[in-house]
Each structure stands twice: as C-alpha cells, then as structure tokens.
Amino acid sequence: MPKKPTGSKQVPTVQPSAVKSTTAPALENVVPTASSVTVTTTEEVQTTSTAPEIAPAATKSRRRTTAKASAASPPAPAVDVPISDVVETVVATPTVEAMPTLAEAVATAETTLAIENDAEFTLEPTLPAAIEPELIAAAEPEPESEPEFASEHAVEVVVESPPSAPARPSLFIVHITPELAAVAKVGGLGDVVFGLSRELAIRGNHVEIILPKYSSMRYDQIYAMQEVYHDLWVPWYDGAIHCTVFFGFVHDRKCFFIEPHSPDNFFNRGSIYGFKDDVLRYAFFSRAAMEFLWKSGKHPDVIHCHDWQTALVPVFLYEFYQSLGMTHPRVCLTIHNFAHQGVTGVEILHATGLHRPERFFDPTRMADNRHPRALNLLKGGIVYANFVTTVSPRYAFETKDQGQGFGLESTLHTHHIKYGGVVNGIDYDVWNPEVDHQIPTRYSIETIDGKYDNKRALRHRLMLADNDKPIVAFIGRLDPQKGLELVRHAIFYTLERGAQFVLLGSSPDERINGDFWGLKRMLNDSPDCHLEIGFDEDLSHLIYAGADMMLVPSRFEPCGLTQLIALRYGTIPVVRAIGGLADTVFDKDFSDRPLHARNGYVFQDYDNPGLESALGRAIACYRNHPDHFRELMKNAMRSDYSWNVPGQDYLNIYDYIRDV
C-alpha cells in the first residue's frame, strides 16, 4: 500500500398560532383572523313520484388549516367554516322533462319511495301523446339517453356535491438573507433559503431574494446580472450611504444584490463572517433591504428573514416603514441557531436611526436578558415579528423549555403563541443518487448495488484498502457544537471494531484545525482511515454515496442536513437524539415506529459509552446481518425529506399572518 500524502489528494411537520397586526406589534400576543373561502356547488336532478316530500338531513363541513408544530407548541385554534345545505323540494306539473344524468340514482329513489294506496308502480316510460309510436319505434335510441317519467307529483331533488377546495391566492414573498447556496454559503442557512424559495415558487408564488453583494460570491453562478437601482441612499448615522442594487438569476431564483459604496467596505471582504463589526454590517444590510423595498414600491405579502443578521427587519418595518405606507407586509423570522444572537451596545441605535434608548432597552423589547445594558438583535426580531419559526419541532421545544435558548427562554415563553418548529428539507435536484452527476455511478432503491461502485471509487480516491469493511464517515464543520470529543473517540473506536473511517471538515478555529491535523499525521499511514481537513463539494457527494454509515454526534443540533442527505443516499445515520436529529432518525432496534419507518441508529447520552452503544450496533449489523442492514438502507432511501411538506407548512403560516 503506497504511503499517503498528508495534504488533500486531487484525484477523480407546526401548528402555528400567529400574530397579525396592521400597526407596530404590541408586546402582548395578538392572534390574527384567518380568512376562508368556501365554494358550494349543486347538481340538480328532476324526477317524478307519488311519494311525500323528502327532507334531507343537514350536513356540516369544517375546514381547518394547520401547520406542523413542535410537541411543546399549543394547538392552533380551529377555524370553523360551516357549509349550508342547499336542498329544495318543489311540486311540479304532471309532465316533467327527465335529466340525462344520474338516471340510476333517480331509479333507485323511485323504487324506494312509498306509493299511495298500494298502487302498482312501474318504471315504464310514458310517451307524450303528441308523438306517434311508429316514429318512436323507427328512431335509433341514443346509448346514453335516459327514460322520462311522468306522474301526478314530481319531486325535484338538489344533490349537493363535495365542497370545492378554496383557491389560495398567489403570494408575493421576499426572503432577506445573509446567505444563499450556490453563491454565498457558509452553513445550512444558505441551503434552506435556496430550497425553500424554489418550493414556494413552483407552488405558484412570486418569490424574490435580497442579499448583500459580497466580493467573495460565486459570480459564475449568477445569470444575467445587471444594475437595476442606481441611487439607493440608505440612512446611516447622521447621513446616508449610497448603494447600488443589482438583479440576477441564481438557478432560476430571482435575486437582488445590494452593494454599498462606503469607506467601511461592508461586504467587499474576503469572507462572509468573522469580523468585529459584523453587527453593524448586517444592521446596515437590513436597513438597506427595507429602504429598497419601500423606494422601489414593493409591498410583499410576507417578508421572510433569517437569523440575527436580519432580525432588525421587523423592527425597522414597524418603527419606520409602516408609517410611510408599508402597512401590507407581514414578517416571518426563522431562527436557524440560537447560539448566535447579535448582542451589541447602544451604538446600533444611533447608526440605524432608532435612537430612543429608553424605548429599546425595555426588557420587553430589545434589552438582552442576560446583560441588561446590552441590546439583543435576535430578541428584537422575536418581539416584533408576526411569526417565529425554528428548524425542527424538537429544537423549538428544547429552546423554550429545556434551556437551549441561550438566555431567550423567557422571551420565547412570552411569545409562545407565535412560535413553532418546521423541519428543514433538502433539495432532491442536488442531493439525489438517481441524478447526481458528481458520483461515478448513479443508483436508486431498485439498483442499490450501484452504491458499492461508489464505495470502491471513494476508496480509490482516498487510497484506502479495498476490503469488505464498512466505512463510517463524518462530514461537517469542526465546531464544538458538532460533538468533536465524540468524533475523535469514534475514529479510534471504528478502527478497533475493524471498520474504516473518513472525515471531511474544517474549523475557523486554528486550534481545532491544528488538533485534527495532528490526528491526520498520526493516522496517515493507516489503510483504513483518511482525514480531509478542508471542504470539497465534489468529495462530499462521493462520501455520501460511498460510505455505509454517517456519524452525527452533536451536542445540540437545530435541524441538521447531514443526516437528511445521508438518508437519501442510503447511508445509515448514527446520531444523538437531540433537536432535528430526533425528529428525523428512528432507531432500528428501539424505536416505537413500525419496522419499515426505522432508518438509523440513535443514542441518548453525550458520552463515549452512548456513542459506542449506537455505532457498535451499526457495525455489528453490517457484519453479522447484511440482509437486515440492506433493508435498513432501503428504509432510509424511502424517507421523504424534500421541501414538499415544509413548503406547505410555511404557506400555512403565511396564510395565518398575511394581511387579507
């Protein structure tokens, strides 16, 4: 086995309650009124009979709109929409024309009606006297024609058809975001905006995205980029900053890019985050996005903003722009990670023009719960937004009731009526082994053996031994949140159990990077281990397709995309029961779900024995019960974590909060 180089190798469902307001939202929760449209159609059938008048029973139909919610969220109030029965009974003249439809129903009704004086009842048609019988006999009957009936009493029955689904109007939705996959992505936030915006658009809504024009963006992924607004002046401190707005398509998504011309050089830097003035940078971007919407005359139904970077959007809307005429938009805030909140000082009020420290340092507005002399941008977004979501129901419960809100637990309790969780989806146009052009062999459930071709390709690329051992993989940021102590332990435990281990990831913390570089040098000569410190998109696709198990041992995990992608590729996730991991992965041996719904291995405790309990069972099943492991792979690939369900959940939320 050749000695490996130390560097990278260059070979081939929320039950939302909502807050709706046409003025600045009060600090108390206000429940909006959901509108309903009911369409009732009837089909009339005419018949004759000597029976008495028919009085059909009234029916009632209810329409209830719900969204997926966390276990901790209160049930949404039911919206009852009664549908009136429309049934008429009319006594007609003795001669009535028969309807050409529902003849069988008419015949059935007539045979069951009571007949007065026990008179004989016949279904023989009665010919009108004006028509000669010979002409009738000569006529060729139409196959679909039905006989006419005559009687002294004719009863007209109006039959109610099922109510039609109310037509939902197309919505104008604007996402204001610091990230977008394909052009400016750091983590899962960019993937969420990329996938959700497409799902909303294909459902018939008009969707636009506003983000900063970073110098480090992938401009090759933007089609037909052009300047569309030249003189955008954004108030900042005691003056204003001149901005230019560009428009372009990012994989068919309509995007606006705001470029400020400022000596502060807000977005013309080498990376997206990691600067001391990040709070000021994104406060300016939020004000610029709102200024652009107002001056360009855009009045979306819903503004959807993301994380602390754009949490000032609802504050600006209700403090400034509503009084300027923007009374129609409502705001949904999605929090992807409570660990980052944008805690800052009083300077942000002077910079953005909010001023009035006595107003915003109020504990019920933006004052940080842990540091009363600091402002919390994320808290301000929670208070002012019409609805707040996070990225899984379990994480919504943990942040509100289990101490994972990083100080915002009391605020979430105050606004619990407008808070819930929606599990993220993944883009199956990108992460799908059936269509993935970045893997050597595409495969599906029916052709699952193609996965092993990718396994051989992965071993060849990483110079691993080609044998019958399972491959355990880890893909993700080398961040303490991801459970790095357990990742390190899993490397050695996997090798001890006779399996192979592959890692792909990096950290902005040089100390963490240095630690894993030391592990890489230590294990570089092993034919069963490869650590790739960095990130390679093509290699990540190959690892998902070629590995047998995917390790996600997080300390906390709002949702997690790694396990969702692994499921699609038939790579069995081994996860800790936390956040979105608990909402999406169900243990093969201990889950209370039916066997066909179990799709991975789960452990509870954040310690080495907990990890070993799940990872050991996975390796043992692969080796000792290959037929069971293969069925588990198929269960994983059947799991549907596309944007279909979460897309509808968000539309339900928009319908609750929008101005109607």
Summary of the structure (lengths in Angstrom):
residues: 660
radius of gyration: 31.9
end to end distance: 69.1
largest distance: 106.5
contacts: 2166
relative contact order: 0.12
helix: 33%
strand: 18%
